[in-house]
């Protein structure tokens, strides 16, 4: 593979990260335009309904005449259909780019191969598959929805050195933090990138969480709550109406009517809860989910094998007794040291080991 191509696709991946959390349901694509070995334009996908990466990159090029001799690098195949915006493939054809280098093919049935075909039919040279694995990993949320028909699922919890996720009892209706303040801030950063966050009834009753991103920048995730018999008090933070909230219950009563920021969905709590959650979220067009519940909720997703990543924070403390952490029979893919905490990251796929890093 051409090292120059890899260099510029890597740059595309760097800038594409800026659109994670704001571009959905569109994938956050990165685009770089190169003329005479110099970058003359670059961009990433704007918020939904606004410009795609290719458009933003082209708009930064002052002398459009250069595009006929330029190469544009993109992490994902340019779209070939009309949505909120016109097809990006048509834009590249219009400006008669010399070459288009693509990280990975779009698996969306509206696009797959059609963008590439349109470019080739216009006599534009097309190179496909540069840093393909890295590009697919970057677009993991988008590909999971397209190919598995469910959201990308991240499990997250903190546990003590001796393997407990919470004390057996406590005096106050608020969380007992196991990880340090830097780990807690990192959790809020994680929340800002994902579409929704899920907890169970016991977590709400014990901690009265807000599930927002108050320690970071970005949009609060949609809140998903499992509450079969609606035991959660109406004055709970999670039902304050400040963020769209989906409550999954066994059966609605006449008073439980969905409204603007509060939606009730019925599921059968006696079988395949995680699978039913995925079906509801797919119906709600939710692309990614963080599961932050207690051991029972987390173990449900683990046992049904409905998870893609797990972020497990190991705090520098011991409870000696308490509620045991979930059991995850998977190999650690990477570790991050966060002062005196350790973040262990698991992937529900064959492991490619990464070097340990410090935060």
N, C-alpha and C positions, 0 to 999 in steps of 0.2 A: 504493500500500500504506500502511496505517495506520502512522505512525511509532512510535506507542505499542506496537503489536504487535511491530515490529522491535526496539525497545528491550528488551522482555522476552524475546524469543527469543534475542537476543544474550546476555542474562544466563543463559539456559538453557544456551547453548553454553559459557559460561565455567565454570559449575559442573559440566557434564557431563565436562569434561576430567579431573576427579578420579577418574572410574571407569575410565579407559583403562588396560588392563593387568590389571584385577581383575574386571571384569564378564563377560568372555568365558566362554562363547560368546554371551552376550547383548550387544547393543549398549549402550554407555554413554550413556544418555539423560539429559537435564537437564529438570527440571520446576520451574515457578514459578507460585504461586497468588497472584492479585491481587484484592483487594477494596477498593473505594472508592479506587483509585489507590495502594494500599499493598500491599507484599508481605507476605503473612501466612504463607507457607509455601514452602519450596523443598527440592529434593533431587535426588540423582543415583542411578544404578543401583548397588546394593550388589553384593558378590561373588556369583558364580553360586549360585543356590539361595535367596538372601535377597531382600529387598524390591526391587521396581522403583522407578524414580524417582518415579512418581506416588504410590505408597504412602508413600514417605519424606516427600514434600511434604505429603500429607494428614495424616500423623501429627504434623506440627509445628503444625498449626492447632489451637489450644486450643478455640475455639468453633466446632464443626462446623456450627452453624446458619448461619454466614456463607457456607458453600460454595454454598448455593442462589442466592446473588447474586454469586458469584465467577467469575472467569475463570482457567482453568488453561492455561498455555503449556507445550508439550512439543516437543522437537526431532524426535521421531519418532511416527508414528501409534500410539496406545495399542493394546496387544495384545488380541486377542479370543479367545484359546485358552488352555486349561489346559496348563501345563508344570510347572515346579517350584513355581510360584505361580499363583493364580487370575488371570483376565483383568483387566487394568487398566481396560479399557473398562467392565466391569461395576461396578468401584469408582466410576468417575465418574458412572455412571447412578444407582447407589445413593445418592450424595450430591447428586444432582440439580443438578450444576453448571449455571450459566447459559450459559457459553460455553467452548468448547475451541478453542485456537489451535494449529495443528500446523505444524511446519517442513516435514516431508516425509513422503510416504506410504511405508509399509513394503513392500518388495518380496518379503518372505517369503510364499509361497503360503498359509500358514496364517493370515496376517493381512491381506494386501493389500485395503484397502477395507472389510474386515469390521468393524474397530474403528470407522471413521467411520460406517458404516451403522448400527451398534448405537447410537451416540450420537445420530444424527439421528432414529432410530426412537423415542428417548426424549424427543424435542422439545428436545434440546440444540443450540444454535447452534454450528456448526462452521466454522472458517476454516482453509483448507489452503494451504500454499505460501509461508509467510512465511520469508524468507531461505532459500529452498529449496536453492540451490547451496551455501551455507555449511553447512547441516545435512547435506546429502549428503556433503560433504567431511569433516565431522566423523565421520560414520558410514561412512567409506570402506572400512574393513576388513570390516564387516558386509555392505555392499552388494556388494563384490567377491566374497565367498563366495557370496552369494545369486544373483548375476547372471552371474558368470563361472565359477562352480564351481571356484575355486582360491583360495589365500590372496592377500592383498594383499602385494605384493613390493616391498621397498626395497633398492636396491643401495647399498652403502657402501664407500668406499675413501679412502685418503689418498695424495696424490701430491706430488712436489716441483714447484718452479716450472718445472723443465725436463722434467716429464712422466714421471717414473719412480715406480713403486709400491714398489720394493724394490731393494736392492743385488744384484749378481750373486752375491756370496758374502759370508759373515760368519763370525766366529769362535765365536759362541755360539748355542745353541738357544733363542733368545728373540727377540721382535719388535725391529725397529729402528724407533723411532717417528719419523715424519715431522712430525706435527702437535704442537702444544704441549699442556701438561697440561690446559688448559681445554677444548680440543677433545676430548681423550681422555675427560674427565668427561662432556661432552655426548654422546659415543658411548654411554657407560654409561646415561645417561638415556634415550636412544633405545632401547637394548636392553630397559630396564625396561618399556617400553610395548608391545613386540611379543611375539608368542607363541613364535617360534622364530628360531634363527640358524643359518646354514649356512656351512660352509667345505669346502674340498677337501683331499685327501691332502697335497699339497705344503705348504699352510699349516700343517697340524698337524706335519709332519716338521720344518719350518723354525723354527716359533715355539713349539710346544707350548703353545697358548693354553688359557685356562680358559673364555673366552666367557661370563663372568658379569657381574654389576652391582656389583662390589666398590667402585666409586667413586660409587655412587648408592644410592637406596633402591628397594626393590621386589623382585619375583620374578625369579629368573634364567630366561632363555628356554630352551625345549627346544633341545637341540643336535642339529643335523643334519650328518652327515659323509658326503662322497662318497669312497669308498675301494674301487675296483673289485676289487682283489686282496688287500685287508686287509693293507696294508703298515704300518699304524699300530701302534706297539708297545703291548702291553697295559698298560704302566705310564704311558702318556700321560695328561695331565690330563683330556683329553676323555673318557676311558674309566674315570674314577675312581668312577662310580656315584653321584656326589653330585646329579646332575641327569639327568632323563630324556634319553636320547640315542638317536637313530635313525641307524644306520649303513647306508648304501646300498651294496651290493656286487654283484658280477657273479653269483656263485654261492656259496651257503653250504656250508661243510663240516659234518661231523657234530658238531663241537665248538662251532659258532656257533649256539647256541640262544638265542632271545629270553628275557629275564627281566624283572624288575620295571622297572628303569631302563635297560635296554639292549635295543633292538629292532633286528633285522636285517631289511632289506628288499632283495629282489633287483630290479635294473633292468638294462636293456640299455644299456651304455655306448657302443654304436656308433651310436645314433640318438636324437635328440630327448631328451637328458638332462633339460633343464629341464622339458619337458612331463611326463616321467615323475615327476620330483620333485614337481611340483604334484599329480599324481594320488595319490601316496603321502601327501602332506600333507593332501589333502582326505579321504582315508580315515582319517587320524589326527585329523581334526577340528581342524586347525591353521588359525587365521584369518589370521595375518600372518607374514611371513618377512623377516628381514634377511639379505642375501647379503653376507658379509664375506670371501669367499675371495680367492685371487690372481687375476691377470689372466685366466687360462684359464677359471676357474669363472665369473667375472663376465661375460666375453665370451660364454659359452654362453647366459646368460639374455638378454643384449642381442641376440645374433644370432637367438634364437628369439622375440624381442619379448615376453618374459614378464617385464615389470617395470612398476611403476606410478610409483615415485619413485626418484631417485638422489641421494644425499648425498655430494658429493665435497669433501674437505678439501684445500685447497692450502696446504702448509707453506711456511715462510719459509726454504727451503734448496734446494740443488741437489746432485744426485749426479754429474752429467756423464755417467755411464754406469750402466746397471743394467737392471732389468726394466721394460719400458714399461707405462704404465697402459692400461687398456681404452680402446677407441675408442667413444665415445657420440655419435652424430650427433643431438643434440637441442639445443634452445635453453634457455638458463638462465632459470628462472622467477623466482628470487630469489637474493640473496647476503646473507650475514651475515659481518661482520667479527668475528673472535674474537682480540682483541689483534693479533698479527702473522700470524695465519692467515686464510684466507678459506674459508667454506663455500658452495659453489655447489649449489643445489638445482634438480634437473630434474624435470619432470613428463611422463609419457608420455601427454600430452593437449594440446589447444590451450592455449597459454600466455597467462595473464593476469598481466601484469607487476606486481610488488610493489615498493614502495620499499625501498631498502637499509636494513638496520638494523644496530645494533651489539649485541654480546653482552657 
